[in-house]
Amino acid sequence: MNNTRSSDLKNNTLKEFCDFVEAEPMSPSAKTESHIMNMVQKDLCPPKPLVFGKFLFIEVFTGVITLFMCPQFGLGFGGHNEFLHSLHETFDPFTFYVICGFLFVIAGSALSGLFLRHDEIRSIKNSKYAYYLVYALIAYFMFFLLSVEILVLSAIPWILGSIIGNALGFGLVSKARV
């Protein structure tokens, strides 16, 4: 009985396809065609500000979570984090701030690589490095607005580390998805 049903389904599907191929061509109305073309255009070429907005939201969210583990600001769980304290004691200040910037953004950039659609990733391909720099500067200056004591001399290595973190996190995850 299953073979008969399967055979009937295949025959019906083949018949419907043949009817479709042999049918007279039909064009949608101009309004419908315009609507469809706009939908396809929007899906294939999403607006960069919207894509960067999603990227920024994901990175800010994960950045705030990251701050809860940083002992420097005393916001959360990182007050006695042995790993972070050993990094601070082991490395010179330049290297430590590069690592700090790297750790601050890598989770957010990796999650952005997961959550953005392929077309969104493709749309920002040529301008992502400018975004990394802008995000690093915004994040760094937000610390100043929040009255966090950060030395100006630590800005350059921290920004460098965050750019490297963005490039690696987003780059590796988005490439792995393609």
N, C-alpha and C positions, 0 to 999 in steps of 0.2 A: 504494500500500500504506500509506503514511504517513497519507493522508487517511482511510482506513478505520479505522486504529488510533485516530486522533484523534477520529473520529466515535463509535467504540465507547466510548472513554473518557468523552466528553461525555455520551453516553446513559447509561452506567453511573452517572456522578456525579449526573445528574439523577434517575435512578431511585432511587438511595440517598437523595437529599434528599427526594424525594416520600414514600418509605417512612418516613423519619424524621418528617416533618410529620404523616403519617396515623397514626402509631403511638400506642398508648395511653400517656398520661403515666405516668412512673415517678418515684418520689421515692427518693432515696438513704436509707440507714438514718440514724437520728438520730446515731449515732457518726460516720459518714462526713460528714454535713452539718456537724456541729460542727467536725470536723477541717478541712474545706474553709473554713469561715467563719473559723476561727482563722488559717489560712494567708493568706487574703485580708486580714484585719485586720492581720496582722504586716507584709505587703508594702505595704499602703496607708498604714499609720500606724506607721512604725518607731519604736522607743523613742528619745527624745531623747538620753539618755546614750550610747547606742551610736553615734548619728550624730555627736555632739560628740566622742566618742572617736576616730572615724575622722578627723574634721576635725583634732583635736589631733595625732594621729599624723603626718598628712601635713604639717602646719605645722612640727612639731618636726623632722621629717626634713629638710625643705627649709631650715629655719632653721639647723640645724647645718651644712649645706652652704654656706649664705650666710656663716657665720662664717669659713669658710676663705678668703673673699675680702676680709674686712674687715681693713684694716691696723692698726686700733686694738688688736686682741687678739693679733696675731702668731701666729695658729694655722696659717696656711697660705700661700696664694699672694698675698695682698694687701699684702705688705710694701712694695712700691713701685708700687702701682696709681696711675698718673697721674690717672685720672679721679676717683678718690675723694679724692686729695690736692688736686686742683683744686677740688672741691666744698668741702672744708674751708677752703681759702684764700679762696674767692669769697664764701661766705655767712657771715652772722653766726651765732653759736652756736645760737640758737633755730631758725633755718631749717635749719641743718645737721642738727640732731638730729631734726627733723621728717622730713627726707629720709632720714636713717639708719634711723629706725623704719619708714618707708614701704618702703624697699628690703629691709629684713630680712623683712617678712611678705608682700609682694605675690606672690612666686612660690608660696609655700605656699597662700595663699588662692585664687589662680587655679587651682592644681592641685586643690584641694579642690572647686572649682566644676566641674572636669572629672570627678573620680572619684566624687563622690556621685551617687546615683541621683536622679531627679526627685522621687520620693516622699520621699526623705531631705531634699532641699533644701526641699521644701514643708513638711515637719514642723518645721523650725527657723526658718521664715520670720519668725515674730514674736519670736524670742528671739536672733537672730543678733548684734544689736548688743551685748547683754549679754555674749555669748561673746567678741566682739572685745575688749571692755574686760578681761575676765578673762584672756584669752590674753596681752594686752599686759602686764598686771601680772605674770602668771606668768613670762613671758619675761624681763621686766626684773629680777624678783627672783632668777631663776636666775643672772643675771650676778653678783649679789652672792654667792650660794652658791658660785659658781665662783671667787670672789676676784678678780673683774675690777674694776678701778678705774673706777667710773662716778660722776660727781658727781650728787648728789641733785637739783641744779637742772636737770640735763639730763633728768630722768625725765619731766617733764610734756610737753615737746615730743616726746620719743621715743615716749611712749605715744600722744600725739595722732597722730603720723605712722604708727604701726603700726595704729591704728584706721582711719585714712584708707586705708592700704594694704589692709587686710582688706576694707573696704567696697568699694573699687574693684575689687580683684582678684577676689574672690568674686562681687560683684554683677554685674560685666560678663560674666564667663565663664558664670555660671549663667543669666543672662538670655539670652545668646546661644544657649545650649543648648535653651531652651524653645521 
